[in-house]
């Protein structure tokens, strides 16, 4: 049954988006504990690297083969390096975007990436951009704008910095490169091993940048609450969802994964309402309904018949 692994892949992407979605509220608490954005991103990646390393070790003890990335074909090694650098670049770009412009504006720019992914995937002949996907993509993008932009109607001051906007779109391009280069390259690497190398690149790069910038990278050794939030962000907000994200891309394709990842701002805004008392507006609730509707539309179109030109990949449980 082809629709069964595709449904599982869709659920995996939604779980990944939910994990990434906690980072907004968690980062707010982390800043109160002494982090600044760059040091938090660095520790999030460090903890995520440790988590993914443990997953690799556990699976290796159960018989999964650990693959030396240096023995991969040149194309796969180049793609792995490209994905790692794009992950580092989009993290740094988003940090500066958040610093220069309002978070809502930066998110609006960043979440243009599902549309970019859909166009690039169709242009490269990887996936057919059929009517169902076009409608689902437009519905999801409208929902995302309502969810994030609804907060702008609260009367709070909005800062629009041209460089911040440019960096937000730059992060979207970085995410597009990440998604497209991940889908059909270095497939011999199980998702946890591939993401281990990718996240390690971000950990090393962001740590070096944080040290050069004088960020409080050592705060976790002085404050237990900072360590707790760094661990939470690294485990639930990076390590686990990173592996699931790559698994989902391989299972259901870049366009579907990009659309379903729009659950991330929905989760972030909902958690902010629950934990930070930032109430949801009716417009934001409408946007959430639109995102959910897009997800259902994608799944319905998936069940009706395959539209991927390339193979969807090996189910997660069968890899390694």
LINRA-V999912 format. One record per backbone hydrogen bond with DSSP energy under -1.0 kcal/mol. CO is the residue of the C=O (numbers start at 1). NH is the residue of the N-H. E is the energy in kcal/mol with one decimal. If there is no record, write none. Layout:
((CO	NH	E) (CO	NH	E))
This chain:
((2	6	-1.3) (3	7	-2.1) (4	8	-2.3) (5	9	-2.7) (6	10	-2.2) (7	11	-2.3) (8	12	-2.3) (9	13	-2.0) (10	14	-2.1) (11	15	-2.3) (12	16	-2.3) (13	17	-2.8) (14	18	-2.2) (15	19	-2.1) (16	20	-2.5) (17	21	-1.9) (19	22	-1.1) (20	23	-1.4) (22	26	-2.4) (23	27	-2.7) (24	28	-1.6) (25	29	-1.8) (26	30	-2.5) (27	31	-2.6) (28	32	-1.5) (29	33	-1.1) (30	35	-2.0) (31	34	-1.3) (36	40	-2.3) (37	41	-2.3) (38	42	-2.2) (39	43	-2.4) (40	44	-2.5) (41	45	-2.0) (42	46	-2.2) (43	47	-2.8) (44	48	-2.1) (45	49	-2.2) (46	50	-1.8) (47	51	-2.5) (48	52	-2.8) (49	53	-2.2) (50	54	-2.1) (51	55	-2.1) (52	56	-2.5) (53	57	-2.3) (54	58	-2.7) (55	59	-2.4) (56	60	-2.1) (57	61	-1.9) (59	64	-2.8) (60	63	-1.4) (68	71	-1.9) (69	72	-1.4) (73	77	-2.5) (74	78	-2.6) (75	79	-2.3) (76	80	-2.5) (77	81	-2.3) (78	82	-2.4) (79	83	-2.7) (80	84	-2.2) (81	85	-2.5) (82	86	-2.4) (83	87	-2.3) (84	88	-2.0) (85	89	-2.7) (86	90	-2.6) (87	91	-1.7) (88	92	-2.3) (89	93	-2.9) (90	94	-2.3) (91	95	-2.0) (92	96	-2.2) (93	97	-2.3) (94	98	-2.8) (95	99	-1.5) (96	100	-1.8) (97	101	-2.6) (102	106	-2.4) (103	107	-2.7) (104	108	-2.1) (105	109	-2.0) (106	110	-2.6) (107	111	-2.8) (109	112	-1.3) (110	113	-1.8) (112	116	-1.7) (113	117	-3.2) (114	118	-2.4) (115	119	-2.2) (116	120	-2.7) (117	121	-3.1) (118	122	-2.0) (119	123	-2.6) (120	124	-2.4) (121	126	-2.2) (121	127	-1.2) (126	309	-1.4) (126	310	-1.1) (128	130	-1.7) (130	134	-2.2) (131	135	-2.5) (132	136	-2.5) (133	137	-2.9) (134	138	-2.5) (135	139	-2.6) (136	140	-2.6) (137	141	-2.6) (138	142	-2.4) (139	143	-2.3) (140	144	-2.6) (141	145	-2.4) (142	146	-2.1) (143	147	-2.6) (144	148	-2.8) (145	149	-2.5) (146	150	-1.5) (149	152	-1.4) (150	153	-1.3) (151	154	-1.2) (159	102	-2.6) (161	165	-2.7) (162	166	-2.4) (163	167	-2.4) (164	168	-2.1) (165	169	-2.2) (166	170	-2.3) (167	171	-2.5) (168	172	-1.6) (169	173	-2.1) (170	174	-2.3) (171	175	-2.5) (172	176	-2.0) (173	177	-2.4) (174	178	-2.3) (175	179	-2.6) (176	180	-2.8) (177	181	-2.6) (178	182	-1.3) (179	183	-1.5) (186	189	-1.2) (190	194	-2.4) (191	195	-2.8) (192	196	-1.4) (193	197	-1.7) (194	198	-2.0) (195	199	-3.1) (196	200	-1.9) (197	201	-1.5) (198	202	-1.4) (199	203	-2.6) (200	204	-2.6) (201	205	-2.5) (202	206	-3.0) (203	207	-1.9) (204	208	-2.2) (205	209	-2.2) (206	210	-2.7) (207	211	-2.4) (208	212	-2.3) (209	213	-2.2) (210	215	-2.5) (215	217	-2.7) (216	219	-1.6) (218	221	-1.6) (219	222	-1.4) (219	223	-2.0) (223	227	-1.8) (224	228	-2.3) (225	229	-2.3) (226	230	-2.5) (227	231	-2.4) (228	232	-2.5) (229	233	-2.5) (230	234	-1.9) (231	235	-2.7) (232	236	-1.7) (232	237	-1.2) (234	239	-3.7) (235	240	-2.2) (238	242	-2.3) (239	243	-1.5) (240	244	-2.1) (241	245	-2.6) (242	246	-1.9) (243	247	-2.2) (244	248	-2.7) (245	249	-2.4) (246	250	-2.1) (247	251	-1.6) (248	252	-2.8) (249	253	-1.7) (253	257	-2.0) (254	258	-2.5) (255	259	-2.1) (256	260	-2.6) (257	261	-1.8) (259	262	-1.5) (260	263	-1.7) (261	264	-2.2) (263	267	-2.7) (264	268	-2.6) (265	269	-2.6) (266	270	-2.0) (267	271	-2.6) (268	272	-2.0) (269	273	-1.8) (270	274	-1.8) (271	275	-3.4) (272	276	-1.7) (272	278	-1.7) (277	279	-1.0) (281	285	-2.1) (282	286	-2.1) (283	287	-2.2) (284	288	-2.3) (285	289	-2.0) (286	290	-1.9) (287	291	-2.1) (288	292	-2.3) (289	293	-2.4) (290	294	-2.2) (291	295	-2.2) (292	296	-2.2) (293	297	-2.2) (294	298	-2.6) (295	299	-2.3) (296	300	-2.4) (297	301	-2.5) (298	302	-2.2) (299	303	-2.5) (300	304	-1.5) (307	128	-1.3) (315	318	-1.7) (316	319	-1.5))
